[in-house]
Amino acid sequence: MRCCAIYFIFVALTLPAFGDTLSVDDYKPKPSAIETVFVEKQSGCAYGQDEILSFANELFELGDYARASVEYLRYNFLYPDGKCATTALFRAALCKERVNEYEQARTLYRELGALSDDRARAFASYRLPLTYFLENELFLANAAIDTSLSAEAYGALQYLRGWILLRQRKYAEAGDVFNRIAQSSQKSDIEGSLNYLSHRCMQGERLPHRYPFIAGFLSAVVPGLGRGYCGHWGDGFFSLTIIGITSGLSFYLWDSDPTFSCIMAGIAGFFYLGNIYGSAKGAVIYNEEKQEIFWRTTWAEVPHPPRMLYSELPCERGE
């Protein structure tokens, strides 16, 4: 009983204290500290133009092109008269190009080409058809080339035209374009690439080629020979073996088991016709593989691929 009495006395004494502590009406929040942010005079955000541009350049160097494009556009929007406004707009378009958002890149390049800056027009006149080329829209790329927009970019546009012809596998025409540039005053510092491409165009004209009709005819005469003609001697030997075994069984069992012999003859005929078709199709695949390997090797080895030209637009000097 004495313990219970002590307990109730403790509760009675502590209830007011708990009530005061949890009271909503009596609660007084602590004053919060106010953080002061110093911004540039007449600035639209918490960082100045140099900080925004520096951050955008850092993202670009890291390869974070999606976020970099946002920062470049932010700079161009907030400081349209800044010394690097044109550069920021170009870098934003280049970022869109790097992440394969070509339509958005073209929108920005058109905006860049509408400026009064001759440098901007030269860059836009080259990069815009290049986006079509990178999409493998070769007809549109060729149609978008307009050498009248900028005399400065004339040589680069001819260089791009040669690449379009090269991608279209018109090696003789592409070689003529590269040779003309090499003989003109527009070659600048890409002379090594022009010599390499001229040599590659001559190699492209001599690429090995297999004719589907000949491949099919050879397999019709000797099963598997057409596949060997296309470089697949293992497949050719397999086809010859299967057709030879089924044909031999059909002929050998004709007198003793005509039904089974007919089944073997049907299987032999199926593989025979399939081998002819496969050989003709294999010639087409052979030619395509050779062309694609040739293209990928050229793109990887050339010192100055098309996307390297007009890829760096410096800021204007002074404010």
Secondary structure, 3 states (H helix, E strand, C coil): CHHHHHHHHHHHHHHHHHHHHHCCCCCCCCCCCCCCCCCCCCCCCCCCHHHHHHHHHHHHHHCCHHHHHHHHHHHHHHCCCCCCHHHHHHHHHHHHHHCCCHHHHHHHHHHHHCCCCHHHHHHHHHHHHHHHHHCCCHHHHHHHCCCCCCCCCHHHHHHHHHHHHHHCCCHHHHHHHHHHHHHCCCCCCCHHHHHHHHHHHHHHHCCCCCCHHHHHHHHHHCCCHHHHHCCCHHHHHHHHHHHHHHHHHHHHCCCCCHHHHHHHHHHHHHHHHHHHHHHHHHHHHHHHHHHHHHHHHHHHHCCCCHHHCCCCCCCCCCC
